[in-house]
Amino acid sequence: MKAALRLLPVLGLLFKSSSPAVRLSFVCLGIPVLVLLAALLHGADGHAVDLDAVLAGISSAHPLGCDALGRDVLARLAEGLQLSLGIGAIVISIGAVLGISIGLAAAWFGGYVDSLLMRLADIVLSFPGILLAIALAAMLGPGVDKLVMALVAVGWVGFARLSRAQVLSLKNTPFVDAAVASGSGVFYIGMRHLLPNIAAPLLVEASFGLAAVIIGEAGLSFLGVGVQPPDASLGTMIREGTRLMLVSPLLVVWPGVVLFLLVMAVNLLGDALRDRLDVRSDVRGDVRRGVRSQGRSQA
């Protein structure tokens, strides 16, 4: 709980930023948010089949039209958006806990434990992430739970390697030595002393990982090994729309645009967060401001 509270000032740095990337990210994020709000106000059922409204165009009854089964596209788009965000949050949460635990153990114990855990990470990294996820999802079978397992199996490595590198740089610092000398256990030291000091880079890793998971979920669902009908996913909506590209191209355009804007917003927020937490950029900014002020004083 204390570690989570320590992240609040870090998040505040992001929202106080006035950089163009942050403003553009909020613009990109505004469209998916509007889709969710519009679907909530519209109140249509995305699973209700209406054969009289097959491939219906944009109207007051169906603001974004209907698909090949007469289902409301806006409602299904909102459902797919919620599913993508939910899967992304679950995968990042589980992957972060697993990866950080492995990284902390590898860095703290070292020796054979470090070698074994890092060789396991190297094996996972030796395969392209999306291909490994496809193979695992195909072996486990279709379904949201199997999809989450496949994405977690690929997504923990970045957290493990990053947390290991950060803990190695802090392992021999005086405050850690003092905690060890006082008799504190490994778990207490990790949660109380190490994790709060490596939270910033891990938060940046999580932001980029969320974008990768959203893309991965959409890709696996598009290939038919992820979310299965009748559940709506951005990937399944694009796959179903490709069969009717010549008849109703908007069935591909709507989920494609929402997916693009969502991933773009998450990536831009990750970039902005990384820049705000980069000490070197702050130092460079201070140096530039100092040079400018010195030039004015000389003038």
FITI-966140 format. One record per residue: residue in three letters; x, y, z of N, C-alpha, C in turn. Coordinates in steps of 0.05 Angstrom, whole numbers, padded with zeros to 5 digits, always signed. Each point is the difference from the previous one (the first is absolute). Layout:
<rs>
AlaXYZXYZXYZ;...
</rs>
This chain:
<rs>
Met+00016-00024+00000-00016+00024+00000+00017+00025+00000;Lys+00022+00000+00016+00018+00023+00001+00014+00004-00026;Ala+00007-00022-00013+00013+00002-00027-00019+00013-00020;Ala-00026-00008+00002-00019+00012-00019-00004+00030+00005;Leu+00000+00008+00026-00002+00028+00006+00023+00016-00010;Arg+00024-00013+00000+00023+00014-00010-00001+00006-00030;Leu-00017-00015-00014-00003+00004-00029-00017+00024-00007;Leu-00017+00009+00019-00018+00023-00006+00015+00025-00008;Pro+00022+00008+00014+00014+00024-00010+00012-00004-00028;Val+00008-00025-00006+00011-00006-00026-00022+00004-00021;Leu-00024-00009+00005-00022+00004-00019-00007+00029-00002;Gly+00003+00015+00022-00006+00029-00001+00019+00015-00019;Leu+00025-00010-00002+00018+00013-00018-00010-00001-00029;Leu-00012-00022-00007-00010-00003-00027-00023+00019-00006;Phe-00019+00003+00018-00023+00016-00006+00006+00030+00003;Lys+00022+00007+00014+00008+00028+00001+00016+00008-00025;Ser+00008-00019-00016+00015+00006-00024-00017+00014-00021;Ser+00012+00019-00014-00013+00015-00021+00012-00006-00027;Ser+00014-00022-00003+00014-00007-00025-00021-00007-00021;Pro+00008+00005-00025-00019-00007-00022-00008-00030+00000;Ala+00019-00017+00008-00007-00029+00001-00023-00006+00018;Val+00000+00013+00024-00022-00005+00019-00026+00010-00011;Arg+00000+00024-00012-00024+00011-00011-00011-00017-00023;Leu+00018-00010-00017-00008-00017-00022-00010-00027+00010;Ser+00011-00010+00022-00009-00025+00011-00028+00002+00010;Phe-00007+00023+00013-00027+00004+00010-00020+00003-00023;Val+00009+00012-00022-00017+00002-00024-00006-00028-00011;Cys+00021-00016-00002-00003-00028-00010-00018-00016+00019;Leu+00004+00004+00026-00016-00015+00019-00028+00009+00002;Gly-00006+00024-00010-00027+00011+00002-00019-00016-00018;Ile+00008-00009-00023-00018-00015-00018-00009-00026+00013;Pro+00018-00018+00011-00009-00024+00013-00018+00006+00024;Val+00006+00022+00015-00018+00007+00022-00027+00008-00009;Leu-00001+00015-00022-00026+00008-00012-00016-00024-00009;Val+00014-00020-00011-00013-00025-00008-00013-00014+00024;Leu+00014-00001+00022-00011-00013+00024-00024+00016+00011;Leu+00003+00026+00001-00023+00016+00010-00024-00001-00019;Ala+00005+00001-00026-00022-00001-00019-00015-00027+00002;Ala+00016-00022+00002-00013-00026+00003-00016-00002+00026;Leu+00010+00012+00021-00014-00001+00026-00027+00016-00002;Leu+00001+00022-00014-00024+00016-00003-00019-00012-00020;His+00011-00013-00020-00017-00012-00021-00015-00025+00011;Gly+00014-00016+00016-00013-00022+00014-00007-00024-00017;Ala+00012-00003-00024-00007-00022-00018+00015-00025+00010;Asp-00010-00023-00007+00012-00026+00006+00017-00009-00023;Gly+00026-00003+00005+00018-00008-00022-00003-00029-00009;His-00016-00016+00015-00004-00028-00007-00028-00005-00013;Ala-00016+00020+00000-00027-00003-00011+00001-00001-00030;Val-00011-00022-00012+00000-00003-00029-00026+00011-00011;Asp+00003+00017-00021-00024+00012-00013+00004-00004-00030;Leu-00013-00020-00011+00003-00007-00028-00011+00022-00019;Asp-00017+00017+00011-00011+00022-00016+00020+00023-00003;Ala+00022-00001+00017+00019+00022+00000+00028-00010-00009;Val+00000-00021-00016+00026-00011-00010+00014+00021-00017;Leu+00025+00006+00008+00017+00019-00014-00013+00028-00003;Ala-00017+00007+00020-00013+00026-00001+00020+00022+00003;Gly-00005+00022-00012+00019+00023+00001-00004+00016+00025;Ile+00013+00022+00001-00001+00018+00023-00028+00013+00002;Ser-00011-00002+00024-00027+00011+00005-00002+00007+00029;Ser-00023+00012+00007-00005+00007+00028-00003-00025+00017;Ala-00010-00021-00011-00003-00025+00015+00026-00015+00003;His+00018+00003-00020+00026-00013+00000+00021+00021-00008;Pro+00011+00014+00019+00018+00023-00007+00024-00008-00017;Leu+00010-00025+00002+00023-00009-00017-00008-00022-00018;Gly-00026-00005-00004-00009-00021-00017-00002-00027+00013;Cys-00005-00021-00016-00002-00027+00010+00018-00019-00017;Asp+00006-00023+00012+00018-00019-00013-00017-00020-00017;Ala+00012-00022-00008-00013-00019-00017-00023-00015+00013;Leu-00001+00001+00027-00022-00013+00014-00020+00021+00011;Gly+00003+00025-00007-00018+00020+00009+00006+00009+00029;Arg+00024-00005+00010+00007+00008+00027+00011+00029-00001;Asp-00006+00015+00021+00008+00028+00001+00031+00002+00002;Val+00012+00014-00018+00030+00002-00001+00010+00017+00023;Leu-00014+00021+00008+00009+00017+00022+00001-00016+00026;Ala-00020-00016+00005-00001-00016+00025+00023-00021-00001;Arg+00004-00013-00023+00021-00020-00001+00028+00013+00001;Leu+00002+00024-00011+00026+00015+00002+00006+00007+00028;Ala-00019+00009+00016+00004+00006+00028+00007-00026+00015;Glu-00014-00022-00006+00006-00025+00014+00028-00009-00006;Gly+00008+00002-00026+00027-00008-00007+00022+00017+00012;Leu-00006+00026+00003+00019+00018+00012+00003-00006+00030;Gln-00022-00005+00014+00002-00008+00028+00015-00026+00003;Leu-00005-00019-00018+00013-00026+00002+00031+00003-00004;Ser+00007+00016-00020+00029+00005-00005+00014+00013+00024;Leu-00013+00020+00011+00012+00014+00023+00000-00019+00025;Gly-00021-00016+00003+00000-00019+00023+00022-00021-00002;Ile+00002-00011-00024+00021-00020-00004+00028+00012+00003;Gly+00003+00024-00010+00026+00014+00003+00007+00005+00029;Ala-00020+00009+00016+00006+00005+00028+00006-00025+00015;Ile-00014-00022-00006+00005-00026+00014+00027-00011-00008;Val+00007+00001-00026+00025-00011-00009+00024+00016+00012;Ile-00003+00027+00000+00022+00016+00010+00003-00004+00030;Ser-00022-00002+00014+00001-00004+00029+00014-00027+00007;Ile-00009-00021-00012+00011-00027+00006+00029-00001-00010;Gly+00005+00011-00024+00028-00001-00011+00019+00017+00017;Ala-00010+00023+00011+00017+00017+00016+00007-00014+00027;Val-00020-00012+00012+00005-00014+00026+00020-00023-00005;Leu-00005-00016-00021+00017-00023-00005+00028+00009-00008;Gly+00002+00019-00019+00026+00009-00009+00016+00014+00021;Ile-00013+00018+00016+00015+00014+00021+00010-00020+00021;Ser-00017-00020+00007+00009-00020+00020+00024-00015-00010;Ile-00001-00008-00026+00023-00015-00011+00025+00018-00002;Gly-00004+00025-00008+00023+00018-00001+00012+00005+00027;Leu-00016+00005+00020+00010+00004+00027+00015-00024+00010;Ala-00012-00024-00004+00014-00024+00010+00026-00004-00014;Ala+00001+00004-00026+00025-00004-00016+00021+00019+00009;Ala-00007+00026+00004+00020+00019+00008+00009-00003+00029;Trp-00018-00008+00018+00006-00001+00028+00017-00025+00006;Phe-00008-00023-00010+00014-00025+00007+00024-00005-00018;Gly-00001+00009-00025+00023-00004-00018+00007-00029-00004;Gly+00024-00005-00010+00010-00027-00004-00017-00016-00018;Tyr-00005-00025+00008-00015-00019-00017-00029+00009-00004;Val-00011+00013+00021-00028+00010-00003-00002+00021-00022;Asp+00019+00018+00000+00001+00021-00020+00004-00012-00028;Ser+00018-00018-00002+00006-00012-00026-00024-00016-00011;Leu-00013-00015+00018-00023-00016-00009-00023+00017-00009;Leu-00007+00021+00016-00022+00017-00006+00005+00017-00025;Met+00024+00010-00003+00006+00016-00024+00003-00016-00025;Arg+00008-00026+00002+00001-00017-00024-00029-00006-00008;Leu-00018-00003+00019-00028-00004-00007-00011+00025-00014;Ala+00008+00023+00009-00009+00025-00014+00012+00002-00028;Asp+00025-00009-00003+00013+00001-00026-00014-00020-00019;Ile-00009-00022+00010-00014-00019-00017-00026+00012-00010;Val-00015+00014+00017-00024+00013-00008+00005+00022-00021;Leu+00022+00015+00005+00006+00022-00018+00011-00010-00027;Ser+00009-00025-00001+00011-00010-00025-00021-00004-00021;Phe-00026-00001+00008-00022-00003-00019-00013+00028-00004;Pro-00009+00006-00024-00016+00024-00004-00025-00001+00018;Gly-00006+00022+00014-00021-00001+00020-00027-00008-00011;Ile-00008+00012-00022-00026-00006-00011-00002-00029-00010;Leu+00022-00011-00011-00001-00027-00010-00002-00020+00024;Leu+00015+00006+00022-00002-00017+00023-00028+00001+00012;Ala-00012+00024+00001-00027+00003+00011-00020-00016-00018;Ile+00004+00001-00026-00018-00015-00018+00003-00029+00005;Ala+00025-00010+00003+00004-00029+00004-00012-00009+00027;Leu+00004+00016+00021-00011-00007+00026-00031+00001+00000;Ala-00011+00021-00013-00029+00002-00001-00012-00023-00016;Ala+00013-00009-00022-00009-00022-00016+00001-00026+00016;Met+00021-00004+00016+00002-00024+00016-00020-00001+00023;Leu-00004+00023+00013-00018+00001+00023-00029+00000-00009;Gly-00006+00009-00024-00028+00000-00010-00011+00028+00002;Pro-00023+00005-00013-00012+00026+00000-00013+00007+00027;Gly-00003+00025+00005-00013+00009+00025+00016+00023+00012;Val-00014+00017+00015+00013+00023+00012+00020-00008+00021;Asp-00006-00020+00016+00019-00009+00020+00026-00011-00012;Lys-00003-00015-00022+00024-00011-00014+00015+00023-00013;Leu-00014+00020-00010+00013+00023-00012+00017+00015+00020;Val-00011+00004+00024+00015+00013+00021+00025-00015+00008;Met-00003-00027+00002+00024-00016+00007+00021+00002-00022;Ala-00007+00000-00025+00019+00002-00021+00014+00027+00000;Leu-00014+00021+00005+00012+00027+00000+00017+00004+00024;Val-00008-00011+00023+00017+00002+00024+00026-00015-00003;Ala-00001-00023-00013+00024-00016-00005+00021+00015-00016;Val-00010+00019-00016+00019+00016-00017+00007+00026+00014;Gly-00018+00012+00015+00003+00027+00010+00015+00004+00026;Trp+00007-00022+00014+00014+00004+00026+00029+00006-00003;Val+00012-00006-00023+00029+00001-00003+00011+00029+00003;Gly-00014+00019-00012+00009+00028+00002+00001+00010+00029;Phe-00020-00007+00015+00000+00008+00029+00023-00014+00015;Ala+00005-00026-00007+00021-00015+00015+00027+00012-00006;Arg+00007+00005-00025+00026+00011-00007+00004+00028+00011;Leu-00021+00017-00002+00003+00027+00010+00003+00001+00030;Ser-00017-00015+00015+00002+00000+00029+00026-00012+00009;Arg+00011-00020-00014+00026-00012+00008+00022+00021-00003;Ala+00000+00014-00022+00021+00021-00005-00002+00022+00021;Gln-00024+00008+00007-00004+00021+00020+00009-00009+00028;Val-00008-00024+00007+00007-00010+00027+00030-00004+00002;Leu+00013-00009-00021+00030-00003+00001+00013+00026+00005;Ser-00011+00022-00010+00012+00027+00005-00005+00010+00028;Leu-00020-00012+00014-00007+00009+00027+00008-00020+00022;Lys+00008-00023-00008+00005-00022+00019+00021+00007+00021;Asn+00021+00014-00008+00022+00006+00019+00000+00028+00010;Thr-00023+00013-00002-00002+00028+00010-00002+00000+00031;Pro+00007+00022+00013+00000+00000+00029-00027-00006+00013;Phe-00022+00010-00012-00026-00004+00013-00008-00029-00001;Val+00008-00015-00021-00005-00028-00001+00017-00015+00019;Asp+00026+00007+00002+00018-00012+00020-00010+00004+00028;Ala-00011+00024+00005-00011+00005+00027-00024-00017+00006;Ala-00017-00004-00020-00023-00018+00003+00008-00028+00005;Val+00020-00010-00014+00010-00027+00004+00012-00003+00028;Ala+00016+00020+00009+00012-00001+00026-00020+00001+00023;Ser-00023+00013-00005-00021+00001+00020-00016-00026+00002;Gly+00006-00019-00017-00014-00026+00001-00025-00002-00016;Ser-00005+00019-00018-00024-00001-00016+00001-00023-00020;Gly-00022-00012-00005-00002-00022-00019+00001+00010-00029;Val+00004-00020-00018+00002+00007-00028-00026+00012-00011;Phe-00022-00011+00008-00026+00010-00010-00004+00029+00010;Tyr+00006+00006+00025-00003+00027+00011+00018+00019-00014;Ile+00025-00007-00005+00019+00017-00013-00010+00006-00029;Gly-00009-00021-00013-00010+00004-00028-00024+00019-00001;Met-00019-00004+00018-00025+00016-00001+00004+00028+00011;Arg+00016+00002+00021+00003+00026+00014+00022+00017-00011;His+00022-00011-00010+00023+00015-00008+00005-00001-00030;Leu-00001-00023-00012+00007-00003-00028-00022+00008-00019;Leu-00024-00011+00004-00021+00005-00019-00008+00030-00002;Pro-00002+00015+00021-00006+00029-00003+00021+00015-00016;Asn+00025-00009+00001+00021+00014-00014+00003-00008-00029;Ile-00014-00021-00008+00001-00008-00029-00027+00002-00012;Ala-00019+00013+00013-00028+00001-00010-00002+00017-00025;Ala+00016+00021-00002-00003+00018-00023+00006-00013-00027;Pro+00023-00013-00003+00005-00014-00026-00019-00023-00005;Leu-00009-00013+00021-00020-00022-00003-00026+00011-00009;Leu-00008+00024+00009-00025+00012-00009+00002+00007-00030;Val+00022+00009-00009+00004+00006-00029-00002-00026-00015;Glu+00013-00021+00010-00001-00026-00014-00029-00010-00001;Ala-00015+00004+00020-00028-00009+00000-00017+00015-00020;Ser+00006+00026-00004-00015+00016-00019+00005-00010-00029;Phe+00025-00006-00006+00006-00010-00027-00010-00029-00003;Gly+00002-00015+00022-00010-00028-00001-00030-00001-00004;Leu-00015+00019+00011-00029+00001-00004-00007+00003-00030;Ala+00015+00018-00014-00005+00004-00028+00006-00026-00016;Ala+00022-00014+00008+00007-00025-00014-00021-00021+00005;Val-00010-00002+00024-00021-00020+00006-00025+00005-00015;Ile-00008+00026-00003-00025+00006-00015+00004-00008-00029;Ile+00023+00006-00011+00006-00009-00028+00000-00030-00002;Gly+00013-00013+00020+00002-00030-00001-00028-00013+00003;Glu-00017+00011+00017-00027-00011+00003-00016+00003-00026;Ala+00002+00023-00012-00014+00005-00025+00011-00019-00022;Gly+00026-00003-00001+00011-00018-00020-00008-00029+00003;Leu+00001-00009+00025-00007-00028+00004-00030-00005-00005;Ser-00017+00020+00008-00028-00003-00006-00006+00002-00030;Phe+00015+00016-00014-00003+00002-00029+00007-00027-00013;Leu+00020-00014+00011+00008-00026-00011-00019-00023+00009;Gly-00018+00005+00018-00019-00020+00009+00009-00016+00024;Val+00021+00007+00013+00010-00015+00023-00003+00015+00026;Gly-00015+00023-00001-00004+00016+00023-00029+00000+00009;Val-00012+00023+00001-00028+00003+00008-00017-00012-00022;Gln-00020-00016+00008-00017-00015-00018-00028+00012-00001;Pro-00013-00001-00024-00028+00009-00002-00017-00016+00019;Pro-00022+00011+00010-00011+00027-00007+00012+00023+00015;Asp+00021-00005+00017+00012+00023+00014+00013+00018-00020;Ala-00001+00026+00006+00012+00020-00018+00028+00007+00008;Ser+00017+00002-00019+00028+00010+00004+00007+00016-00024;Leu+00018+00019+00003+00008+00017-00022+00012-00017-00022;Gly+00015-00021+00007+00012-00017-00020-00021-00017-00014;Thr-00019-00011+00014-00021-00016-00013-00018+00017-00017;Met-00005+00025+00008-00016+00018-00017+00014+00006-00026;Ile+00026+00004+00001+00015+00005-00024+00000-00024-00018;Arg+00003-00024+00012+00000-00025-00016-00027-00004-00013;Glu-00022+00004+00014-00027-00003-00011-00005+00021-00022;Gly+00011+00024+00004-00004+00022-00019+00015-00004-00026;Thr+00023-00014+00001+00015-00004-00025-00015-00016-00021;Arg-00018-00017+00009-00016-00016-00019-00020+00017-00015;Leu-00005+00024+00010-00020+00018-00012+00011+00027-00007;Met+00026+00000-00007+00014+00025-00005-00013+00015-00024;Leu-00007-00014-00021-00011+00013-00023-00029+00009+00004;Val-00014-00013+00018-00028+00006+00005-00003+00022+00022;Ser+00014-00004+00022-00002+00018+00023+00027+00005+00012;Pro+00017+00017-00012+00027+00004+00010+00001+00012+00028;Leu-00021+00013+00009+00000+00012+00027+00002-00021+00022;Leu-00007-00025-00006+00002-00021+00020+00029-00005+00008;Val+00019+00007-00018+00028-00002+00006+00011+00026+00010;Val-00010+00022-00011+00010+00026+00007-00004+00007+00029;Trp-00025-00005+00011-00005+00008+00027+00018-00014+00021;Pro+00002-00026+00000+00018-00013+00020+00029+00006-00005;Gly+00007+00003-00026+00028+00007-00006+00008+00027+00010;Val-00017+00020-00003+00006+00027+00010+00001+00000+00030;Val-00019-00013+00013+00000+00000+00030+00025-00014+00010;Leu+00008-00022-00012+00024-00015+00008+00025+00018-00004;Phe+00001+00013-00022+00023+00017-00006+00002+00023+00020;Leu-00022+00014+00006+00000+00022+00018+00006-00008+00029;Leu-00010-00023+00008+00005-00010+00027+00029-00006+00004;Val+00012-00015-00019+00028-00007+00002+00018+00025-00002;Met-00007+00018-00018+00015+00025-00002-00001+00016+00026;Ala-00023+00002+00012-00002+00015+00025+00017-00012+00022;Val-00001-00027+00003+00016-00013+00021+00030+00004-00006;Asn+00008-00003-00025+00029+00004-00006+00009+00029+00005;Leu-00017+00019-00007+00007+00028+00005+00002+00006+00030;Leu-00019-00011+00015+00001+00004+00029+00025-00013+00012;Gly+00008-00023-00011+00025-00013+00009+00024+00016-00006;Asp+00001+00012-00024+00022+00018-00008+00002+00024+00018;Ala-00023+00012+00006-00001+00024+00017+00009-00007+00028;Leu-00009-00023+00010+00008-00008+00027+00030-00006+00001;Arg+00010-00013-00020+00029-00005-00001+00016+00026+00000;Asp-00009+00019-00016+00015+00026-00001-00001+00014+00026;Arg-00023-00001+00014-00003+00014+00025+00017-00012+00022;Leu+00004-00027-00002+00016-00014+00021+00029-00002-00007;Asp+00008+00010-00024+00028-00002-00008+00016+00022+00013;Val+00018-00008+00018+00016+00019+00015+00019+00015-00019;Arg+00010-00014-00020+00019+00013-00018-00013+00023-00016;Ser-00025-00004-00008-00014+00022-00014-00005+00024+00018;Asp-00005-00005+00026-00003+00022+00019+00026+00015+00004;Val+00022-00015+00000+00027+00013+00003+00006+00016-00024;Arg-00006-00011-00024+00005+00015-00025-00017+00026+00000;Gly-00025-00003+00009-00018+00024+00000+00011+00021+00020;Asp+00010-00009+00023+00011+00019+00019+00025+00014-00011;Val+00017-00015-00014+00024+00011-00012-00008+00021-00021;Arg-00020-00006-00017-00008+00019-00021-00011+00025+00013;Arg-00017-00003+00021-00011+00024+00013+00022+00016+00013;Gly+00021-00014+00012+00022+00015+00012+00016+00015-00021;Val+00005-00012-00023+00014+00014-00021-00015+00024-00010;Arg-00026-00003-00004-00016+00023-00009+00000+00023+00020;Ser-00003-00007+00026+00000+00021+00020+00027+00014+00003;Gln+00022-00016-00004+00026+00012+00001+00004+00019-00024;Gly-00010-00008-00023+00002+00017-00024-00015+00026+00004;Arg-00023-00001+00013-00016+00025+00004+00015+00018+00019;Ser+00012-00012+00021+00014+00016+00020+00024+00014-00012;Gln+00014-00014-00018+00023+00012-00013-00008+00022-00020;Ala-00024-00004-00013-00009+00020-00018-00008+00025+00015;
</rs>
